[in-house]
């Protein structure tokens, strides 16, 4: 019988072996009378012994450590009904126990559970956690990483070329006339020259300035004739 399959069920005395789990509960076998029954998870809670931790004056320890200390101590198990005897027993077996947080009911329960486990020849040890070896499943992931590493320099090279060609594009763009500039050049070429108009105005102004002098000269000639 494996220690990893031993559970405690709230509301039920003793310990049980977990036979099978269901969505709404579990089938368990009692270590006391060997009876098998279905226990609903709606009414009861299940606690695996290997997941239970005990308070100490230092860090918490697994229940297995307490059971191991009890087994190695050689001390006779106390009467479960005698609170003082139970506390004295654990002061010898495991003096680092935090007696302020570990109550008498907890210590009595540990004494009783230890007796049940020993009577059923259950080896008290945690199950060994073996590393998973999904080699076949991990292989594609490794292959994909290798491929991505090979393609990364190519992508970097393409990026570098794009960066190097960027100034040339900017220079070509700067030299190339925009549509607005092209339209302005066309308008400049097709627009008629209007520089002659100011010149004509200047000649009229000169003629207007010379007109009084001509009139004065004509008047002088007229007087001379008289």
LINPETA-V431417 format. One record per residue. N is the residue number from 1. BURIAL is b if it has 9 or more other C-alpha atoms within 8 Angstrom, else e. Layout:
((N,BURIAL) (N,BURIAL))
//
This chain:
((1,e) (2,e) (3,b) (4,b) (5,b) (6,b) (7,b) (8,b) (9,b) (10,e) (11,e) (12,e) (13,e) (14,b) (15,b) (16,b) (17,b) (18,b) (19,b) (20,e) (21,e) (22,e) (23,e) (24,e) (25,b) (26,b) (27,b) (28,b) (29,b) (30,b) (31,b) (32,e) (33,e) (34,e) (35,e) (36,e) (37,e) (38,e) (39,b) (40,b) (41,b) (42,e) (43,e) (44,b) (45,e) (46,b) (47,b) (48,b) (49,b) (50,b) (51,e) (52,b) (53,e) (54,b) (55,b) (56,b) (57,e) (58,e) (59,e) (60,e) (61,b) (62,b) (63,b) (64,b) (65,e) (66,b) (67,b) (68,b) (69,b) (70,b) (71,e) (72,e) (73,e) (74,e) (75,e) (76,e) (77,e) (78,b) (79,e) (80,b) (81,e) (82,e) (83,b) (84,e) (85,b) (86,b) (87,b) (88,e) (89,b) (90,b) (91,b) (92,e) (93,b) (94,b) (95,e) (96,e) (97,b) (98,b) (99,e) (100,e) (101,e) (102,b) (103,e) (104,b) (105,e) (106,e) (107,b) (108,b) (109,e) (110,b) (111,b) (112,b) (113,b) (114,b) (115,e) (116,b) (117,b) (118,e) (119,e) (120,e) (121,e) (122,b) (123,e) (124,b) (125,e) (126,e) (127,e) (128,e) (129,e) (130,e) (131,e) (132,e) (133,e) (134,e) (135,e) (136,e) (137,e) (138,e) (139,e) (140,e) (141,e) (142,e) (143,e) (144,e) (145,e) (146,e) (147,e) (148,e) (149,e) (150,e) (151,e) (152,e) (153,e) (154,e) (155,e) (156,e) (157,e) (158,e) (159,e) (160,e) (161,e) (162,e) (163,e) (164,e) (165,e) (166,e) (167,e) (168,e) (169,e) (170,e) (171,e) (172,e) (173,e) (174,e) (175,e) (176,e) (177,b) (178,e) (179,e) (180,e) (181,e) (182,b) (183,e) (184,e) (185,e) (186,e) (187,e) (188,e) (189,e) (190,e) (191,e) (192,e) (193,e) (194,e) (195,e) (196,e) (197,e) (198,e) (199,e) (200,e) (201,e) (202,e) (203,e) (204,e) (205,e) (206,e) (207,e) (208,e) (209,e) (210,e) (211,e) (212,e) (213,e) (214,e) (215,e) (216,e) (217,e) (218,e) (219,e) (220,e) (221,e) (222,e) (223,e) (224,e) (225,e) (226,e))
//
